[in-house]
Amino acid sequence: MNKIFTDTSTMYTPQEGAEKGFKVFPLSVSINNQTYQEFVDIDTPTFYEQVLKGSIPSSSQPPIGMLMEAYDECQNDEIIHICMADGLSGTYQSALSAKDSAASKENIHVINSKTLCAPQRFMVDKVMELVAEGKNTNEILFEIQRMADSAFSFLIPQDFSFLKRGGRLTPLAATIGGVLKLKPVMMQTEDGCRLEKFALARTMGKAVDMILEDMRRRGIDSSYSIGVSHAYAKEQAEGILTKIKTAFPDIRIELFELTPAFITQGGPQCIAIQAIQC
């Protein structure tokens, strides 16, 4: 039997995952000298309020002991653990370490999704459909790899200092924050491990236009799903979603609210525009 594991990068809570039939490990955030599991010990409004007061947060992957315990509980099953992009988080490496210590490591498949947030969520949704259809483990792993290779992500930060502090930028990208008060548009690198500069725009509207043009060059079609995720910038994100729907009326597009771990990395008011072929 296939058991699906993932983490709150999907913006699913552990409770939502349990209701849908898969396990969700919570990412952790630290703020004001306290560490919390998101969706378990702290909710997003409480966390965001502390950030706005000037507290500097950090984030971390689920404890390796939590992963080891979950693996051992399902040692008679085939485990497919879909982790957020290696390099943007230590989750994948922690899962590999937990697998090495597991009693039935040959039944554990730790996947670097090469993505995060909305595409990772769409990936888990698709995998659950495949499980329901009775697809075997190899068929599911093949589809996961295909989806991972198709995913791409853009991030429009409002406070560039969060990204610089998080260390997820390429060296060149780390130098552009605040340049001439332009709006930086970041893009996930092809290997998924870092963020690099995609463009500089004078307005949010121009930044979105540049992203839409890139999507057209990629030739995305109705086989793709697009996510627009935001850190307490709902009105602006809804406007962007409407603009994308106008440009791609046949594509599934959804709006999400980022979790504390990603507010930690992208900063308040950031907006992510991401896509994956499902």
Order of alpha helices (4+ residues) and beta strands (2+ residues): beta-alpha-beta-beta-beta-alpha-beta-alpha-beta-alpha-beta-alpha-alpha-beta-alpha-beta-beta-alpha-beta-alpha-beta-alpha-beta
